[in-house]
Amino acid sequence: MSKIIWILLAVVFWLVFVIVQIPASWGGYMMTRNGALALTGISGTLWHGRASMASVTIDGRDYSLGELDWQLHPMSLLTLRPCADLTTNLERQQVSGTACAGLGNKVTLRDTDISVPASLVQDLPDNIELSGQLSAHIKQLNIKQQNLQALEGNLSWSGARLNNGQRWLNLGAFAAELSATDAGEIYANVFSLDGPIDLQGNVTMPLTGGVKIDVDFTMTDAFSRDVQAEQWLPMVATPLDNGRQKIQMQL
């Protein structure tokens, strides 16, 4: 009996050794098979691997993530819901958190921190550019078959600046509490932290694209004069009784 136990132990240790040595390319294949993520320079093992360069495709555009490092949670494989701790690093652009993939094309993020330059924001009106740093903490995000099921987190825009095609304008800093609507849209309760604009309201963003804006705000007199608000503000905003301006629009 003791000989059989030793043989079984030897087999178990051999299997563990083989599994631990599974090349990282296997993990790379699993992460890239849907075509949204591309990896190059893969090294390490399935459990703890690294890619020298990663990029993700969103709405037909490729975004570089820089170096990607992952560490797979072994026990998560038993539930058919593999999870891994992920980190990416590029100049002024970092992502760190836990991602899980489930049945039915379900993707979950939890305790994830994201920091990217605001200049990455696209689909802006002609000649408009943004600057500053966008930082988000995603406590929980669930997406199944490209439908948003749950979202809890926050977002901030520090050092906010806007180029109107003629010069850069300093806007201050803004923040938002993020959640999901019953219709599967991203709902952002936005407010200003500092700067010449006192803003509050909400922004709704369907995953299919577009944005719904419902905010009210005031500007300092100096900033209002600087941007010549009296010329364009009546075309986009409605004055309220409390002296604030209200913008409701869908883009």
N, C-alpha and C positions, 0 to 999 in steps of 0.2 A: 504493500500500500504506500509506504513512504517513497518508493521509487517512482510510482505513478504521480505522486504529488510533486516531486522534483521535476519530472518531465513536464507536467502541466505548467508549473511555474516558469520553466525554461521557455515553453511556447509563448506564454503570456508576455514575458520580458522581450522575447524576439519580436512579437507583434507590436509592442509598445515602441521598440526601437525603430521598426520599419515605418510605423505611422508618424513618429516624430520626425523622421527623415524625409517624409513626402515633400517633394520640391515645391517651392513657392509658386512655380508656374501653374500648378494645379489650382491654387487659390486665385491666381490671376485670371485663369480661365473662367472660374465660377463668377468672379466679380465683373468680367467684361463681356459675358456671353449675350447680354441684352443689347449691346452696342452703344450704351450711353457713356460707359467709362472706358478709357483707353490707357494702357499701361506699357511702359518700356523700361528696359534695364532691370528686370525682376531678379531678385536674389533672396536667399534665406530658405525657409521651409513654409509649408502650408500654415503652420501654427503661428510662426513669427516671420513675416516677410517684409520685403521693402521693394519699392519701385523707384528708380531714379527720376522718373517723370510720369505724372498722371495728368489726364485731361478729361473733362466731362462735356458732353454735348447736351445743350438745353435749347429747345426751340430752334434747332438747326445751327446753333452757334457753338463753337468750341471754346472752352475756357480752361486755361492751364491752372493746375493745382500745385505744381511743383513736386517735390519729393513726397512719396506716400509711404507710411509705415503702418502695418497692421499686426494685431495680435488676436488670434482666434480664441474664443471661449470653447474649450473642448466639450464640456457638458451640454452646450447648446445644440450640438449635432444630434443628440439623443432625442430632442424634441422636434426635429425637422425644422428648426428655426435658428439657423446659424447666426451667431452674433460675433462681432469683432470690435476691438478698440482701434480706432483709426486716428491718425494724425497726418496732416499735410503741411508743408512749409514752403513758402515762396515769399519773396520780398514784399512786406506789408500785407501779406495774405496768409492766414493760418486757419486751420480747422482742426478741432480736437473733440472727439466724442465716441459714442458707441452706436453702431449701426447693426440692424438685424434684418434678415430677409426671411419671409414666411411664404406659405403656400398661397396661391392665387395672386402672385405678383404684389405681395404686401411688403412694404419697406417701413421700418421704424427707426427713428433717431431718438436718442435720449441723452440728457446731460451733455449736449453738444455746444461748443463755443465756436463762433465763426467771426473772423475779422477780415474785411476786404476793403480796398479803396473805393470810395464812392464813384470814382471815375469809371468803374466797370458797369455802372447802370447805363443801359442803352434804351433805344426807342424813345429818345427825348425829342422835343421840337427842334427844328433846324437852328444851328448856332448856339444851342444851350449845352453847357458842360457843367458837371458837378465835381466838387473836390471835398476832401475830408476823409474820415474813416467811419465805415459802417461796422458796428459790432452787434452780434446777436447771441443770446443764450437760449437754446431750445431745450426746454425741460422734457418735452414729449412731442413727437410728430409722427403721425400714422398716415400713410398713403397706401391705398389698395386699388390696383388697376387704374392708376392716375386720378383717383378720387380722394380728396382730403377727408379723412375721418376724424382726426383729432389734432389739436395744436395748442400748446401752452409754452409761452416764452416771452421774450422782450427784445427790443431792438433800439439802438441808439445811433445817432449821427453826430459825431463830434467834429469840431473844426469845420462846420458846414459852410461851404462857399459855392456860389453860382456864377457862371460866366454867361452874360446875356448877349454875347456876340461882340460886345464893345469893351467890357472890363469885368473884373472879378468883384463880386459883392460878398461881404462877410455877413453870414446869416446867424451865426451863433451855434447852438446845439439843440437837438431835438431827440425825443424818445417815443417809444410806443410799446403798449402791451399787446401781445399777439394771442389770438384765439381762432377757433374755427366756427363758422356759422352752420346752421342746420343744412344749408344748401351746399356745404363743402367749399366755402370760400374762405380766404384768409381775411380776418377782421383785425384791424389795427386801431386801437384807441391812442391817438397821437396827441402830443403836447410838447411845448417848448420848454427847454431847461434854462437857457439864457440867450442873450442877444437882443437885437432891435425889434424882433417880432414876437408878440405874445399870442400863441396859437393853441387851439384845442379843438378836438372833434374826432372824426373817424374816417378811415379809408378802408374800402372793401375791394379785395382783389381776387376775382375768380381764377382758378388754375388755368382756364382756357384762354386767359388774356384779358386785357382791359383793366380799368380801375374806376371805382366810384368814390367821389370825394364829397365830404360833408363836414366842413370846418368853419370856424369863425376866428377872427384875429383882430389885433390892432398893431400898428407900427409906431415907433417913436417918430416925433416930428422931423428930426434930423434925417432919419432913414427915408421917410416918406418924401422929403424934398430931394434927397439924393437920387432916388429912383424915379422921380417925377410921377408919383403915384396918381396925382390928380388927372393925368392924361389917359391912363389905361385902367385904373381901378373900377370906374363906373361900368366898364364893358364886361368885367368878369365877376364882380361882387355886388351884393345887395347890402346897403347900410341898415343896421339894427338900431333899436331905440336906445340901447346902452352905449352907443358910440362905436361899437365893433362892426366889422364887415363880415359878411357870410358868403361863402362860396359853396355852391352845390353844382356838381357837374359829373359827367360820365365820359371817360376817354377810351 
